[in-house]
Amino acid sequence: MDLRIHKAIAQKLEEGLSGGWLSDYLVAWHGPSGQLAPNVTVWRGADRTDDEVRAYIDAVLTGIVPAQDIEVVAEL
């Protein structure tokens, strides 16, 4: 796991929590040892649609987490 990247992801997701875009999130790392890649699951905020949250998350995590490694699920 790359701690610098993990912190950058967490910072952006915390901003999403504060802004009401998300109700929660999980950052997991997968892959072979030495080549771990981030995988992000976000739970959308109550007043947001899946499409709105997907667009927001894709924009803030561009270049950090590939879109195929981001999952948006209904609120908790």
mmCIF file of the N, C-alpha and C atoms, coordinates in Angstrom:
data_MODEL
# 
_entry.id   MODEL 
# 
loop_
_atom_site.group_PDB 
_atom_site.id 
_atom_site.type_symbol 
_atom_site.label_atom_id 
_atom_site.label_alt_id 
_atom_site.label_comp_id 
_atom_site.label_asym_id 
_atom_site.label_entity_id 
_atom_site.label_seq_id 
_atom_site.pdbx_PDB_ins_code 
_atom_site.Cartn_x 
_atom_site.Cartn_y 
_atom_site.Cartn_z 
_atom_site.occupancy 
_atom_site.B_iso_or_equiv 
_atom_site.pdbx_formal_charge 
_atom_site.auth_seq_id 
_atom_site.auth_comp_id 
_atom_site.auth_asym_id 
_atom_site.auth_atom_id 
_atom_site.pdbx_PDB_model_num 
ATOM 1   N N  . MET A 1 1  ? 0.840   -1.177 0.000   1.00 0.00 ? 1  MET A N  1 
ATOM 2   C CA . MET A 1 1  ? 0.000   0.000  0.000   1.00 0.00 ? 1  MET A CA 1 
ATOM 3   C C  . MET A 1 1  ? 0.886   1.241  0.000   1.00 0.00 ? 1  MET A C  1 
ATOM 4   N N  . ASP A 1 2  ? 0.510   2.185  -0.818  1.00 0.00 ? 2  ASP A N  1 
ATOM 5   C CA . ASP A 1 2  ? 1.227   3.452  -0.887  1.00 0.00 ? 2  ASP A CA 1 
ATOM 6   C C  . ASP A 1 2  ? 0.524   4.436  0.052   1.00 0.00 ? 2  ASP A C  1 
ATOM 7   N N  . LEU A 1 3  ? 1.149   4.737  1.179   1.00 0.00 ? 3  LEU A N  1 
ATOM 8   C CA . LEU A 1 3  ? 0.539   5.582  2.201   1.00 0.00 ? 3  LEU A CA 1 
ATOM 9   C C  . LEU A 1 3  ? 0.226   6.986  1.673   1.00 0.00 ? 3  LEU A C  1 
ATOM 10  N N  . ARG A 1 4  ? 1.065   7.519  0.809   1.00 0.00 ? 4  ARG A N  1 
ATOM 11  C CA . ARG A 1 4  ? 0.830   8.840  0.235   1.00 0.00 ? 4  ARG A CA 1 
ATOM 12  C C  . ARG A 1 4  ? -0.465  8.847  -0.583  1.00 0.00 ? 4  ARG A C  1 
ATOM 13  N N  . ILE A 1 5  ? -0.651  7.825  -1.402  1.00 0.00 ? 5  ILE A N  1 
ATOM 14  C CA . ILE A 1 5  ? -1.872  7.724  -2.211  1.00 0.00 ? 5  ILE A CA 1 
ATOM 15  C C  . ILE A 1 5  ? -3.081  7.477  -1.317  1.00 0.00 ? 5  ILE A C  1 
ATOM 16  N N  . HIS A 1 6  ? -2.917  6.624  -0.316  1.00 0.00 ? 6  HIS A N  1 
ATOM 17  C CA . HIS A 1 6  ? -4.020  6.343  0.609   1.00 0.00 ? 6  HIS A CA 1 
ATOM 18  C C  . HIS A 1 6  ? -4.497  7.632  1.290   1.00 0.00 ? 6  HIS A C  1 
ATOM 19  N N  . LYS A 1 7  ? -3.557  8.445  1.744   1.00 0.00 ? 7  LYS A N  1 
ATOM 20  C CA . LYS A 1 7  ? -3.916  9.712  2.389   1.00 0.00 ? 7  LYS A CA 1 
ATOM 21  C C  . LYS A 1 7  ? -4.595  10.665 1.417   1.00 0.00 ? 7  LYS A C  1 
ATOM 22  N N  . ALA A 1 8  ? -4.143  10.702 0.172   1.00 0.00 ? 8  ALA A N  1 
ATOM 23  C CA . ALA A 1 8  ? -4.757  11.573 -0.835  1.00 0.00 ? 8  ALA A CA 1 
ATOM 24  C C  . ALA A 1 8  ? -6.196  11.135 -1.115  1.00 0.00 ? 8  ALA A C  1 
ATOM 25  N N  . ILE A 1 9  ? -6.415  9.840  -1.226  1.00 0.00 ? 9  ILE A N  1 
ATOM 26  C CA . ILE A 1 9  ? -7.771  9.313  -1.442  1.00 0.00 ? 9  ILE A CA 1 
ATOM 27  C C  . ILE A 1 9  ? -8.654  9.658  -0.249  1.00 0.00 ? 9  ILE A C  1 
ATOM 28  N N  . ALA A 1 10 ? -8.169  9.372  0.956   1.00 0.00 ? 10 ALA A N  1 
ATOM 29  C CA . ALA A 1 10 ? -8.953  9.635  2.170   1.00 0.00 ? 10 ALA A CA 1 
ATOM 30  C C  . ALA A 1 10 ? -9.302  11.116 2.299   1.00 0.00 ? 10 ALA A C  1 
ATOM 31  N N  . GLN A 1 11 ? -8.371  11.990 1.975   1.00 0.00 ? 11 GLN A N  1 
ATOM 32  C CA . GLN A 1 11 ? -8.635  13.425 2.069   1.00 0.00 ? 11 GLN A CA 1 
ATOM 33  C C  . GLN A 1 11 ? -9.775  13.825 1.134   1.00 0.00 ? 11 GLN A C  1 
ATOM 34  N N  . LYS A 1 12 ? -9.743  13.335 -0.094  1.00 0.00 ? 12 LYS A N  1 
ATOM 35  C CA . LYS A 1 12 ? -10.787 13.667 -1.061  1.00 0.00 ? 12 LYS A CA 1 
ATOM 36  C C  . LYS A 1 12 ? -12.131 13.081 -0.644  1.00 0.00 ? 12 LYS A C  1 
ATOM 37  N N  . LEU A 1 13 ? -12.114 11.872 -0.091  1.00 0.00 ? 13 LEU A N  1 
ATOM 38  C CA . LEU A 1 13 ? -13.361 11.253 0.343   1.00 0.00 ? 13 LEU A CA 1 
ATOM 39  C C  . LEU A 1 13 ? -13.918 11.935 1.598   1.00 0.00 ? 13 LEU A C  1 
ATOM 40  N N  . GLU A 1 14 ? -13.054 12.386 2.477   1.00 0.00 ? 14 GLU A N  1 
ATOM 41  C CA . GLU A 1 14 ? -13.505 13.142 3.651   1.00 0.00 ? 14 GLU A CA 1 
ATOM 42  C C  . GLU A 1 14 ? -14.176 14.446 3.225   1.00 0.00 ? 14 GLU A C  1 
ATOM 43  N N  . GLU A 1 15 ? -13.645 15.080 2.184   1.00 0.00 ? 15 GLU A N  1 
ATOM 44  C CA . GLU A 1 15 ? -14.277 16.289 1.645   1.00 0.00 ? 15 GLU A CA 1 
ATOM 45  C C  . GLU A 1 15 ? -15.671 15.948 1.113   1.00 0.00 ? 15 GLU A C  1 
ATOM 46  N N  . GLY A 1 16 ? -15.804 14.788 0.490   1.00 0.00 ? 16 GLY A N  1 
ATOM 47  C CA . GLY A 1 16 ? -17.101 14.335 -0.001  1.00 0.00 ? 16 GLY A CA 1 
ATOM 48  C C  . GLY A 1 16 ? -18.087 14.087 1.127   1.00 0.00 ? 16 GLY A C  1 
ATOM 49  N N  . LEU A 1 17 ? -17.591 13.567 2.250   1.00 0.00 ? 17 LEU A N  1 
ATOM 50  C CA . LEU A 1 17 ? -18.444 13.388 3.433   1.00 0.00 ? 17 LEU A CA 1 
ATOM 51  C C  . LEU A 1 17 ? -18.925 14.736 3.947   1.00 0.00 ? 17 LEU A C  1 
ATOM 52  N N  . SER A 1 18 ? -18.004 15.665 4.083   1.00 0.00 ? 18 SER A N  1 
ATOM 53  C CA . SER A 1 18 ? -18.339 17.007 4.593   1.00 0.00 ? 18 SER A CA 1 
ATOM 54  C C  . SER A 1 18 ? -19.322 17.728 3.681   1.00 0.00 ? 18 SER A C  1 
ATOM 55  N N  . GLY A 1 19 ? -19.220 17.496 2.375   1.00 0.00 ? 19 GLY A N  1 
ATOM 56  C CA . GLY A 1 19 ? -20.076 18.167 1.406   1.00 0.00 ? 19 GLY A CA 1 
ATOM 57  C C  . GLY A 1 19 ? -21.416 17.480 1.173   1.00 0.00 ? 19 GLY A C  1 
ATOM 58  N N  . GLY A 1 20 ? -21.648 16.357 1.852   1.00 0.00 ? 20 GLY A N  1 
ATOM 59  C CA . GLY A 1 20 ? -22.911 15.654 1.697   1.00 0.00 ? 20 GLY A CA 1 
ATOM 60  C C  . GLY A 1 20 ? -22.993 14.729 0.496   1.00 0.00 ? 20 GLY A C  1 
ATOM 61  N N  . TRP A 1 21 ? -21.900 14.589 -0.232  1.00 0.00 ? 21 TRP A N  1 
ATOM 62  C CA . TRP A 1 21 ? -21.882 13.681 -1.377  1.00 0.00 ? 21 TRP A CA 1 
ATOM 63  C C  . TRP A 1 21 ? -21.914 12.226 -0.934  1.00 0.00 ? 21 TRP A C  1 
ATOM 64  N N  . LEU A 1 22 ? -21.275 11.942 0.197   1.00 0.00 ? 22 LEU A N  1 
ATOM 65  C CA . LEU A 1 22 ? -21.133 10.567 0.684   1.00 0.00 ? 22 LEU A CA 1 
ATOM 66  C C  . LEU A 1 22 ? -21.676 10.436 2.101   1.00 0.00 ? 22 LEU A C  1 
ATOM 67  N N  . SER A 1 23 ? -22.130 9.227  2.434   1.00 0.00 ? 23 SER A N  1 
ATOM 68  C CA . SER A 1 23 ? -22.487 8.968  3.825   1.00 0.00 ? 23 SER A CA 1 
ATOM 69  C C  . SER A 1 23 ? -21.403 8.115  4.489   1.00 0.00 ? 23 SER A C  1 
ATOM 70  N N  . ASP A 1 24 ? -20.594 7.426  3.681   1.00 0.00 ? 24 ASP A N  1 
ATOM 71  C CA . ASP A 1 24 ? -19.481 6.641  4.213   1.00 0.00 ? 24 ASP A CA 1 
ATOM 72  C C  . ASP A 1 24 ? -18.616 6.184  3.038   1.00 0.00 ? 24 ASP A C  1 
ATOM 73  N N  . TYR A 1 25 ? -17.453 5.630  3.352   1.00 0.00 ? 25 TYR A N  1 
ATOM 74  C CA . TYR A 1 25 ? -16.579 5.102  2.297   1.00 0.00 ? 25 TYR A CA 1 
ATOM 75  C C  . TYR A 1 25 ? -15.655 4.044  2.874   1.00 0.00 ? 25 TYR A C  1 
ATOM 76  N N  . LEU A 1 26 ? -15.085 3.251  1.976   1.00 0.00 ? 26 LEU A N  1 
ATOM 77  C CA . LEU A 1 26 ? -14.117 2.226  2.342   1.00 0.00 ? 26 LEU A CA 1 
ATOM 78  C C  . LEU A 1 26 ? -13.025 2.228  1.277   1.00 0.00 ? 26 LEU A C  1 
ATOM 79  N N  . VAL A 1 27 ? -11.787 2.275  1.708   1.00 0.00 ? 27 VAL A N  1 
ATOM 80  C CA . VAL A 1 27 ? -10.651 2.165  0.791   1.00 0.00 ? 27 VAL A CA 1 
ATOM 81  C C  . VAL A 1 27 ? -9.957  0.844  1.109   1.00 0.00 ? 27 VAL A C  1 
ATOM 82  N N  . ALA A 1 28 ? -9.898  -0.031 0.125   1.00 0.00 ? 28 ALA A N  1 
ATOM 83  C CA . ALA A 1 28 ? -9.225  -1.318 0.282   1.00 0.00 ? 28 ALA A CA 1 
ATOM 84  C C  . ALA A 1 28 ? -8.116  -1.402 -0.756  1.00 0.00 ? 28 ALA A C  1 
ATOM 85  N N  . TRP A 1 29 ? -7.157  -2.239 -0.491  1.00 0.00 ? 29 TRP A N  1 
ATOM 86  C CA . TRP A 1 29 ? -6.034  -2.429 -1.419  1.00 0.00 ? 29 TRP A CA 1 
ATOM 87  C C  . TRP A 1 29 ? -6.000  -3.879 -1.862  1.00 0.00 ? 29 TRP A C  1 
ATOM 88  N N  . HIS A 1 30 ? -5.780  -4.106 -3.147  1.00 0.00 ? 30 HIS A N  1 
ATOM 89  C CA . HIS A 1 30 ? -5.796  -5.458 -3.691  1.00 0.00 ? 30 HIS A CA 1 
ATOM 90  C C  . HIS A 1 30 ? -4.650  -5.646 -4.669  1.00 0.00 ? 30 HIS A C  1 
ATOM 91  N N  . GLY A 1 31 ? -4.333  -6.901 -4.908  1.00 0.00 ? 31 GLY A N  1 
ATOM 92  C CA . GLY A 1 31 ? -3.287  -7.230 -5.869  1.00 0.00 ? 31 GLY A CA 1 
ATOM 93  C C  . GLY A 1 31 ? -2.156  -7.982 -5.206  1.00 0.00 ? 31 GLY A C  1 
ATOM 94  N N  . PRO A 1 32 ? -1.183  -8.363 -6.011  1.00 0.00 ? 32 PRO A N  1 
ATOM 95  C CA . PRO A 1 32 ? -0.040  -9.104 -5.472  1.00 0.00 ? 32 PRO A CA 1 
ATOM 96  C C  . PRO A 1 32 ? 0.846   -8.209 -4.599  1.00 0.00 ? 32 PRO A C  1 
ATOM 97  N N  . SER A 1 33 ? 1.550   -8.818 -3.707  1.00 0.00 ? 33 SER A N  1 
ATOM 98  C CA . SER A 1 33 ? 2.455   -8.102 -2.812  1.00 0.00 ? 33 SER A CA 1 
ATOM 99  C C  . SER A 1 33 ? 3.413   -7.231 -3.623  1.00 0.00 ? 33 SER A C  1 
ATOM 100 N N  . GLY A 1 34 ? 3.549   -5.988 -3.205  1.00 0.00 ? 34 GLY A N  1 
ATOM 101 C CA . GLY A 1 34 ? 4.428   -5.065 -3.897  1.00 0.00 ? 34 GLY A CA 1 
ATOM 102 C C  . GLY A 1 34 ? 3.759   -4.331 -5.048  1.00 0.00 ? 34 GLY A C  1 
ATOM 103 N N  . GLN A 1 35 ? 2.548   -4.751 -5.401  1.00 0.00 ? 35 GLN A N  1 
ATOM 104 C CA . GLN A 1 35 ? 1.824   -4.107 -6.501  1.00 0.00 ? 35 GLN A CA 1 
ATOM 105 C C  . GLN A 1 35 ? 0.374   -3.842 -6.113  1.00 0.00 ? 35 GLN A C  1 
ATOM 106 N N  . LEU A 1 36 ? 0.144   -3.511 -4.864  1.00 0.00 ? 36 LEU A N  1 
ATOM 107 C CA . LEU A 1 36 ? -1.222  -3.274 -4.401  1.00 0.00 ? 36 LEU A CA 1 
ATOM 108 C C  . LEU A 1 36 ? -1.806  -2.027 -5.056  1.00 0.00 ? 36 LEU A C  1 
ATOM 109 N N  . ALA A 1 37 ? -3.091  -2.099 -5.387  1.00 0.00 ? 37 ALA A N  1 
ATOM 110 C CA . ALA A 1 37 ? -3.800  -0.978 -6.015  1.00 0.00 ? 37 ALA A CA 1 
ATOM 111 C C  . ALA A 1 37 ? -5.047  -0.675 -5.185  1.00 0.00 ? 37 ALA A C  1 
ATOM 112 N N  . PRO A 1 38 ? -5.445  0.604  -5.135  1.00 0.00 ? 38 PRO A N  1 
ATOM 113 C CA . PRO A 1 38 ? -6.607  0.964  -4.325  1.00 0.00 ? 38 PRO A CA 1 
ATOM 114 C C  . PRO A 1 38 ? -7.927  0.581  -4.995  1.00 0.00 ? 38 PRO A C  1 
ATOM 115 N N  . ASN A 1 39 ? -8.880  0.229  -4.154  1.00 0.00 ? 39 ASN A N  1 
ATOM 116 C CA . ASN A 1 39 ? -10.248 -0.051 -4.557  1.00 0.00 ? 39 ASN A CA 1 
ATOM 117 C C  . ASN A 1 39 ? -11.131 0.731  -3.600  1.00 0.00 ? 39 ASN A C  1 
ATOM 118 N N  . VAL A 1 40 ? -12.080 1.519  -4.120  1.00 0.00 ? 40 VAL A N  1 
ATOM 119 C CA . VAL A 1 40 ? -12.884 2.409  -3.294  1.00 0.00 ? 40 VAL A CA 1 
ATOM 120 C C  . VAL A 1 40 ? -14.366 2.060  -3.421  1.00 0.00 ? 40 VAL A C  1 
ATOM 121 N N  . THR A 1 41 ? -15.021 1.939  -2.281  1.00 0.00 ? 41 THR A N  1 
ATOM 122 C CA . THR A 1 41 ? -16.474 1.802  -2.227  1.00 0.00 ? 41 THR A CA 1 
ATOM 123 C C  . THR A 1 41 ? -16.999 3.021  -1.496  1.00 0.00 ? 41 THR A C  1 
ATOM 124 N N  . VAL A 1 42 ? -17.990 3.687  -2.087  1.00 0.00 ? 42 VAL A N  1 
ATOM 125 C CA . VAL A 1 42 ? -18.603 4.850  -1.438  1.00 0.00 ? 42 VAL A CA 1 
ATOM 126 C C  . VAL A 1 42 ? -20.100 4.621  -1.312  1.00 0.00 ? 42 VAL A C  1 
ATOM 127 N N  . TRP A 1 43 ? -20.644 5.051  -0.200  1.00 0.00 ? 43 TRP A N  1 
ATOM 128 C CA . TRP A 1 43 ? -22.077 5.046  0.016   1.00 0.00 ? 43 TRP A CA 1 
ATOM 129 C C  . TRP A 1 43 ? -22.542 6.476  -0.203  1.00 0.00 ? 43 TRP A C  1 
ATOM 130 N N  . ARG A 1 44 ? -23.486 6.657  -1.098  1.00 0.00 ? 44 ARG A N  1 
ATOM 131 C CA . ARG A 1 44 ? -23.917 8.002  -1.469  1.00 0.00 ? 44 ARG A CA 1 
ATOM 132 C C  . ARG A 1 44 ? -24.697 8.674  -0.349  1.00 0.00 ? 44 ARG A C  1 
ATOM 133 N N  . GLY A 1 45 ? -24.671 10.005 -0.370  1.00 0.00 ? 45 GLY A N  1 
ATOM 134 C CA . GLY A 1 45 ? -25.447 10.781 0.570   1.00 0.00 ? 45 GLY A CA 1 
ATOM 135 C C  . GLY A 1 45 ? -26.933 10.649 0.273   1.00 0.00 ? 45 GLY A C  1 
ATOM 136 N N  . ALA A 1 46 ? -27.766 10.929 1.258   1.00 0.00 ? 46 ALA A N  1 
ATOM 137 C CA . ALA A 1 46 ? -29.212 10.742 1.145   1.00 0.00 ? 46 ALA A CA 1 
ATOM 138 C C  . ALA A 1 46 ? -29.840 11.583 0.040   1.00 0.00 ? 46 ALA A C  1 
ATOM 139 N N  . ASP A 1 47 ? -29.292 12.744 -0.224  1.00 0.00 ? 47 ASP A N  1 
ATOM 140 C CA . ASP A 1 47 ? -29.882 13.656 -1.205  1.00 0.00 ? 47 ASP A CA 1 
ATOM 141 C C  . ASP A 1 47 ? -29.191 13.590 -2.560  1.00 0.00 ? 47 ASP A C  1 
ATOM 142 N N  . ARG A 1 48 ? -28.457 12.534 -2.816  1.00 0.00 ? 48 ARG A N  1 
ATOM 143 C CA . ARG A 1 48 ? -27.703 12.405 -4.071  1.00 0.00 ? 48 ARG A CA 1 
ATOM 144 C C  . ARG A 1 48 ? -28.101 11.122 -4.797  1.00 0.00 ? 48 ARG A C  1 
ATOM 145 N N  . THR A 1 49 ? -28.022 11.163 -6.125  1.00 0.00 ? 49 THR A N  1 
ATOM 146 C CA . THR A 1 49 ? -28.284 9.960  -6.914  1.00 0.00 ? 49 THR A CA 1 
ATOM 147 C C  . THR A 1 49 ? -26.964 9.225  -7.167  1.00 0.00 ? 49 THR A C  1 
ATOM 148 N N  . ASP A 1 50 ? -27.080 7.979  -7.559  1.00 0.00 ? 50 ASP A N  1 
ATOM 149 C CA . ASP A 1 50 ? -25.885 7.207  -7.898  1.00 0.00 ? 50 ASP A CA 1 
ATOM 150 C C  . ASP A 1 50 ? -25.080 7.901  -9.003  1.00 0.00 ? 50 ASP A C  1 
ATOM 151 N N  . ASP A 1 51 ? -25.784 8.399  -10.019 1.00 0.00 ? 51 ASP A N  1 
ATOM 152 C CA . ASP A 1 51 ? -25.094 9.051  -11.145 1.00 0.00 ? 51 ASP A CA 1 
ATOM 153 C C  . ASP A 1 51 ? -24.362 10.320 -10.710 1.00 0.00 ? 51 ASP A C  1 
ATOM 154 N N  . GLU A 1 52 ? -24.988 11.115 -9.837  1.00 0.00 ? 52 GLU A N  1 
ATOM 155 C CA . GLU A 1 52 ? -24.339 12.340 -9.341  1.00 0.00 ? 52 GLU A CA 1 
ATOM 156 C C  . GLU A 1 52 ? -23.072 12.003 -8.566  1.00 0.00 ? 52 GLU A C  1 
ATOM 157 N N  . VAL A 1 53 ? -23.185 11.009 -7.696  1.00 0.00 ? 53 VAL A N  1 
ATOM 158 C CA . VAL A 1 53 ? -22.032 10.624 -6.869  1.00 0.00 ? 53 VAL A CA 1 
ATOM 159 C C  . VAL A 1 53 ? -20.945 10.006 -7.736  1.00 0.00 ? 53 VAL A C  1 
ATOM 160 N N  . ARG A 1 54 ? -21.327 9.196  -8.709  1.00 0.00 ? 54 ARG A N  1 
ATOM 161 C CA . ARG A 1 54 ? -20.343 8.587  -9.623  1.00 0.00 ? 54 ARG A CA 1 
ATOM 162 C C  . ARG A 1 54 ? -19.559 9.686  -10.341 1.00 0.00 ? 54 ARG A C  1 
ATOM 163 N N  . ALA A 1 55 ? -20.243 10.680 -10.863 1.00 0.00 ? 55 ALA A N  1 
ATOM 164 C CA . ALA A 1 55 ? -19.575 11.777 -11.580 1.00 0.00 ? 55 ALA A CA 1 
ATOM 165 C C  . ALA A 1 55 ? -18.643 12.542 -10.638 1.00 0.00 ? 55 ALA A C  1 
ATOM 166 N N  . TYR A 1 56 ? -19.112 12.807 -9.432  1.00 0.00 ? 56 TYR A N  1 
ATOM 167 C CA . TYR A 1 56 ? -18.300 13.530 -8.444  1.00 0.00 ? 56 TYR A CA 1 
ATOM 168 C C  . TYR A 1 56 ? -17.045 12.730 -8.088  1.00 0.00 ? 56 TYR A C  1 
ATOM 169 N N  . ILE A 1 57 ? -17.223 11.468 -7.741  1.00 0.00 ? 57 ILE A N  1 
ATOM 170 C CA . ILE A 1 57 ? -16.093 10.633 -7.313  1.00 0.00 ? 57 ILE A CA 1 
ATOM 171 C C  . ILE A 1 57 ? -15.111 10.419 -8.466  1.00 0.00 ? 57 ILE A C  1 
ATOM 172 N N  . ASP A 1 58 ? -15.631 10.145 -9.649  1.00 0.00 ? 58 ASP A N  1 
ATOM 173 C CA . ASP A 1 58 ? -14.732 9.987  -10.804 1.00 0.00 ? 58 ASP A CA 1 
ATOM 174 C C  . ASP A 1 58 ? -13.884 11.236 -11.007 1.00 0.00 ? 58 ASP A C  1 
ATOM 175 N N  . ALA A 1 59 ? -14.498 12.407 -10.821 1.00 0.00 ? 59 ALA A N  1 
ATOM 176 C CA . ALA A 1 59 ? -13.760 13.665 -11.012 1.00 0.00 ? 59 ALA A CA 1 
ATOM 177 C C  . ALA A 1 59 ? -12.689 13.865 -9.944  1.00 0.00 ? 59 ALA A C  1 
ATOM 178 N N  . VAL A 1 60 ? -13.028 13.648 -8.676  1.00 0.00 ? 60 VAL A N  1 
ATOM 179 C CA . VAL A 1 60 ? -12.050 13.929 -7.612  1.00 0.00 ? 60 VAL A CA 1 
ATOM 180 C C  . VAL A 1 60 ? -10.959 12.868 -7.510  1.00 0.00 ? 60 VAL A C  1 
ATOM 181 N N  . LEU A 1 61 ? -11.240 11.662 -7.997  1.00 0.00 ? 61 LEU A N  1 
ATOM 182 C CA . LEU A 1 61 ? -10.226 10.602 -7.909  1.00 0.00 ? 61 LEU A CA 1 
ATOM 183 C C  . LEU A 1 61 ? -9.535  10.312 -9.252  1.00 0.00 ? 61 LEU A C  1 
ATOM 184 N N  . THR A 1 62 ? -9.779  11.159 -10.254 1.00 0.00 ? 62 THR A N  1 
ATOM 185 C CA . THR A 1 62 ? -9.124  10.992 -11.550 1.00 0.00 ? 62 THR A CA 1 
ATOM 186 C C  . THR A 1 62 ? -7.600  10.999 -11.367 1.00 0.00 ? 62 THR A C  1 
ATOM 187 N N  . GLY A 1 63 ? -6.955  10.017 -11.944 1.00 0.00 ? 63 GLY A N  1 
ATOM 188 C CA . GLY A 1 63 ? -5.508  9.915  -11.846 1.00 0.00 ? 63 GLY A CA 1 
ATOM 189 C C  . GLY A 1 63 ? -5.016  9.242  -10.575 1.00 0.00 ? 63 GLY A C  1 
ATOM 190 N N  . ILE A 1 64 ? -5.939  8.956  -9.663  1.00 0.00 ? 64 ILE A N  1 
ATOM 191 C CA . ILE A 1 64 ? -5.562  8.297  -8.411  1.00 0.00 ? 64 ILE A CA 1 
ATOM 192 C C  . ILE A 1 64 ? -6.131  6.879  -8.363  1.00 0.00 ? 64 ILE A C  1 
ATOM 193 N N  . VAL A 1 65 ? -7.436  6.760  -8.665  1.00 0.00 ? 65 VAL A N  1 
ATOM 194 C CA . VAL A 1 65 ? -8.110  5.456  -8.658  1.00 0.00 ? 65 VAL A CA 1 
ATOM 195 C C  . VAL A 1 65 ? -8.840  5.298  -9.989  1.00 0.00 ? 65 VAL A C  1 
ATOM 196 N N  . PRO A 1 66 ? -8.561  4.218  -10.734 1.00 0.00 ? 66 PRO A N  1 
ATOM 197 C CA . PRO A 1 66 ? -9.270  3.992  -11.985 1.00 0.00 ? 66 PRO A CA 1 
ATOM 198 C C  . PRO A 1 66 ? -10.779 3.822  -11.742 1.00 0.00 ? 66 PRO A C  1 
ATOM 199 N N  . ALA A 1 67 ? -11.585 4.322  -12.673 1.00 0.00 ? 67 ALA A N  1 
ATOM 200 C CA . ALA A 1 67 ? -13.044 4.274  -12.533 1.00 0.00 ? 67 ALA A CA 1 
ATOM 201 C C  . ALA A 1 67 ? -13.559 2.863  -12.281 1.00 0.00 ? 67 ALA A C  1 
ATOM 202 N N  . GLN A 1 68 ? -12.941 1.849  -12.889 1.00 0.00 ? 68 GLN A N  1 
ATOM 203 C CA . GLN A 1 68 ? -13.398 0.485  -12.695 1.00 0.00 ? 68 GLN A CA 1 
ATOM 204 C C  . GLN A 1 68 ? -13.134 -0.030 -11.277 1.00 0.00 ? 68 GLN A C  1 
ATOM 205 N N  . ASP A 1 69 ? -12.330 0.687  -10.503 1.00 0.00 ? 69 ASP A N  1 
ATOM 206 C CA . ASP A 1 69 ? -12.047 0.291  -9.122  1.00 0.00 ? 69 ASP A CA 1 
ATOM 207 C C  . ASP A 1 69 ? -12.807 1.125  -8.113  1.00 0.00 ? 69 ASP A C  1 
ATOM 208 N N  . ILE A 1 70 ? -13.871 1.807  -8.577  1.00 0.00 ? 70 ILE A N  1 
ATOM 209 C CA . ILE A 1 70 ? -14.717 2.613  -7.702  1.00 0.00 ? 70 ILE A CA 1 
ATOM 210 C C  . ILE A 1 70 ? -16.139 2.071  -7.792  1.00 0.00 ? 70 ILE A C  1 
ATOM 211 N N  . GLU A 1 71 ? -16.745 1.825  -6.628  1.00 0.00 ? 71 GLU A N  1 
ATOM 212 C CA . GLU A 1 71 ? -18.123 1.334  -6.583  1.00 0.00 ? 71 GLU A CA 1 
ATOM 213 C C  . GLU A 1 71 ? -18.957 2.324  -5.772  1.00 0.00 ? 71 GLU A C  1 
ATOM 214 N N  . VAL A 1 72 ? -20.116 2.691  -6.319  1.00 0.00 ? 72 VAL A N  1 
ATOM 215 C CA . VAL A 1 72 ? -21.059 3.564  -5.623  1.00 0.00 ? 72 VAL A CA 1 
ATOM 216 C C  . VAL A 1 72 ? -22.273 2.725  -5.249  1.00 0.00 ? 72 VAL A C  1 
ATOM 217 N N  . VAL A 1 73 ? -22.633 2.758  -3.965  1.00 0.00 ? 73 VAL A N  1 
ATOM 218 C CA . VAL A 1 73 ? -23.801 1.996  -3.500  1.00 0.00 ? 73 VAL A CA 1 
ATOM 219 C C  . VAL A 1 73 ? -24.765 2.930  -2.790  1.00 0.00 ? 73 VAL A C  1 
ATOM 220 N N  . ALA A 1 74 ? -25.986 2.458  -2.604  1.00 0.00 ? 74 ALA A N  1 
ATOM 221 C CA . ALA A 1 74 ? -27.023 3.266  -1.947  1.00 0.00 ? 74 ALA A CA 1 
ATOM 222 C C  . ALA A 1 74 ? -26.590 3.635  -0.547  1.00 0.00 ? 74 ALA A C  1 
ATOM 223 N N  . GLU A 1 75 ? -27.226 4.666  -0.012  1.00 0.00 ? 75 GLU A N  1 
ATOM 224 C CA . GLU A 1 75 ? -26.866 5.141  1.320   1.00 0.00 ? 75 GLU A CA 1 
ATOM 225 C C  . GLU A 1 75 ? -27.011 4.034  2.366   1.00 0.00 ? 75 GLU A C  1 
ATOM 226 N N  . LEU A 1 76 ? -26.330 4.204  3.468   1.00 0.00 ? 76 LEU A N  1 
ATOM 227 C CA . LEU A 1 76 ? -26.399 3.235  4.574   1.00 0.00 ? 76 LEU A CA 1 
ATOM 228 C C  . LEU A 1 76 ? -27.726 3.287  5.260   1.00 0.00 ? 76 LEU A C  1 
# 
